[in-house]
């Protein structure tokens, strides 16, 4: 793997490793989901919250089912998420559920005010979030629609991509 891909995968791993112990466990996925839900102030009964939690659980199970280990370290994570088709099957539902929860007013667009608390809860540095938002807002209209969101997250998971979103995320 070249350096940008290694940095990208390490960043994703670090964002998911909620307790910072160097391995991914089911509790990490619960904690990240909890932080996101708390950041948007959504109720557990909200269908968007249930979808986000289900996507986190599915993400974890995709890793666990591909590994004999109870906990997933960085090399195992890199191998699993780099597999052809992994993003479409497991990453995309996660990205979609996150976009839906971010869109608190259900207008089909994510504003910076909706985006910021979620990205900070995910683990991105607050001072980088505005730049990250701009990199997702590909048409420059001041909001992110679902297609722009999915494209940005998809690029972050694509080992061959290396444009604006990736540069901002790796530098986050």
C-alpha positions as CSV (number, residue, x, y, z in Angstrom):
1,X,0.0,0.0,0.0
2,X,1.3,3.5,-0.7
3,X,1.5,6.0,2.1
4,X,-1.7,7.9,1.4
5,X,-3.7,4.6,1.5
6,X,-2.0,3.6,4.7
7,X,-2.7,6.9,6.2
8,X,-6.3,6.8,5.1
9,X,-6.8,3.3,6.5
10,X,-5.0,4.2,9.8
11,X,-7.2,7.2,10.2
12,X,-10.4,5.2,9.7
13,X,-9.2,2.6,12.1
14,X,-8.3,5.3,14.7
15,X,-11.7,7.0,14.4
16,X,-13.4,3.6,15.0
17,X,-11.0,2.7,17.9
18,X,-13.1,4.6,20.4
19,X,-11.2,3.6,23.5
20,X,-7.8,4.0,21.8
21,X,-6.5,0.6,22.8
22,X,-5.2,-0.3,19.3
23,X,-7.8,-2.9,18.4
24,X,-11.4,-2.8,17.3
25,X,-14.0,-4.4,19.5
26,X,-17.8,-4.3,19.4
27,X,-17.8,-1.8,22.2
28,X,-15.9,0.7,20.0
29,X,-18.7,0.7,17.5
30,X,-21.3,1.2,20.2
31,X,-19.4,4.1,21.6
32,X,-18.9,5.8,18.3
33,X,-22.6,5.4,17.5
34,X,-23.5,6.8,21.0
35,X,-21.3,9.9,20.5
36,X,-22.9,10.6,17.1
37,X,-26.5,10.1,18.5
38,X,-25.7,12.4,21.5
39,X,-24.2,15.0,19.2
40,X,-27.4,15.4,17.2
41,X,-29.6,15.1,20.2
42,X,-31.7,12.3,18.7
43,X,-33.8,9.9,20.7
44,X,-33.1,6.2,20.6
45,X,-36.6,5.6,19.2
46,X,-35.8,7.7,16.1
47,X,-35.7,5.3,13.1
48,X,-32.5,7.1,11.9
49,X,-30.8,6.3,15.2
50,X,-31.9,2.6,14.9
51,X,-30.5,2.6,11.3
52,X,-27.2,4.1,12.4
53,X,-26.8,1.6,15.2
54,X,-27.7,-1.3,12.9
55,X,-25.1,0.0,10.4
56,X,-22.4,0.2,13.1
57,X,-23.3,-3.4,14.2
58,X,-23.1,-4.6,10.6
59,X,-19.8,-2.9,10.1
60,X,-18.4,-4.7,13.2
61,X,-19.8,-8.0,12.0
62,X,-18.3,-7.6,8.6
63,X,-14.9,-7.3,10.3
64,X,-15.5,-10.0,12.8
65,X,-16.8,-12.5,10.2
66,X,-13.7,-12.0,8.1
67,X,-11.3,-12.6,11.0
68,X,-10.6,-15.5,13.4
69,X,-9.7,-13.0,16.1
70,X,-12.0,-11.6,18.7
71,X,-10.5,-8.2,18.3
72,X,-9.4,-6.6,15.0
73,X,-6.0,-5.0,14.8
74,X,-4.9,-2.5,12.1
75,X,-3.4,-5.0,9.6
76,X,-6.5,-7.2,9.8
77,X,-8.7,-4.1,9.4
78,X,-6.7,-3.0,6.4
79,X,-6.9,-6.3,4.7
80,X,-10.7,-6.6,5.3
81,X,-11.8,-3.2,4.2
82,X,-9.5,-3.2,1.2
83,X,-11.3,-6.2,-0.3
84,X,-13.1,-5.6,-3.5
85,X,-16.8,-5.0,-2.9
86,X,-16.4,-4.4,0.9
87,X,-17.5,-0.8,0.8
88,X,-20.6,-1.4,-1.3
89,X,-21.7,-4.2,1.0
90,X,-20.8,-2.7,4.4
91,X,-19.4,0.8,4.1
92,X,-22.2,2.2,2.0
93,X,-25.0,1.3,4.5
94,X,-22.9,3.0,7.2
95,X,-22.4,6.1,5.0
96,X,-26.1,6.3,4.1
97,X,-27.3,5.9,7.7
98,X,-24.8,8.7,8.8
99,X,-26.1,11.0,6.0
100,X,-29.7,10.4,7.1
101,X,-29.0,11.1,10.7
102,X,-27.0,14.2,9.8
103,X,-30.0,15.6,7.8
104,X,-31.9,16.6,11.0
105,X,-34.5,18.7,9.2
106,X,-35.1,16.0,6.4
107,X,-34.7,18.5,3.6
108,X,-32.4,16.2,1.7
109,X,-29.4,18.5,2.4
110,X,-26.8,18.6,5.1
111,X,-25.8,22.1,6.3
112,X,-22.6,23.0,8.0
113,X,-24.6,23.3,11.2
114,X,-25.8,19.7,10.9
115,X,-22.4,18.4,9.6
116,X,-20.1,19.9,12.3
117,X,-21.3,18.2,15.5
118,X,-21.5,14.8,13.7
119,X,-18.0,15.0,12.4
120,X,-16.6,16.1,15.7
121,X,-18.4,13.2,17.4
122,X,-16.9,10.9,14.8
123,X,-13.5,12.1,15.9
124,X,-12.4,14.8,13.4
125,X,-10.6,17.9,14.7
126,X,-13.2,20.7,15.1
127,X,-10.9,23.1,13.2
128,X,-10.8,20.8,10.2
129,X,-14.6,20.3,9.9
130,X,-15.3,23.4,7.8
131,X,-12.6,22.4,5.3
132,X,-14.0,18.9,5.3
133,X,-17.5,20.2,4.6
134,X,-16.2,22.3,1.7
135,X,-14.5,19.2,0.2
136,X,-17.8,17.3,0.4
137,X,-19.8,20.2,-1.1
138,X,-18.7,19.4,-4.7
139,X,-21.1,21.8,-6.4
140,X,-20.2,24.7,-4.0
141,X,-23.8,25.5,-3.1
142,X,-23.2,25.6,0.7
143,X,-24.8,22.3,1.5
144,X,-24.1,18.6,1.0
145,X,-26.7,16.4,-0.7
146,X,-26.9,12.7,-0.2
147,X,-25.0,12.0,-3.5
148,X,-22.2,14.3,-2.5
149,X,-22.0,12.7,1.0
150,X,-21.9,9.2,-0.5
151,X,-19.2,10.2,-3.0
152,X,-17.1,11.8,-0.3
153,X,-17.3,8.8,2.0
154,X,-16.9,6.4,-0.9
155,X,-13.7,8.1,-1.9
156,X,-12.3,7.9,1.6
157,X,-12.8,4.1,1.4
158,X,-11.5,3.8,-2.2
159,X,-7.9,2.8,-2.1
160,X,-7.3,4.2,-5.5
161,X,-8.7,7.7,-4.8
162,X,-6.5,10.6,-3.8
163,X,-8.3,13.9,-4.3
164,X,-9.6,16.7,-2.0
165,X,-11.7,14.8,0.5
166,X,-9.0,12.3,1.1
167,X,-6.4,15.0,1.6
168,X,-8.6,16.8,4.2
169,X,-9.5,13.6,6.0
170,X,-6.0,12.3,6.2
171,X,-4.9,15.7,7.5
172,X,-7.7,15.8,10.1
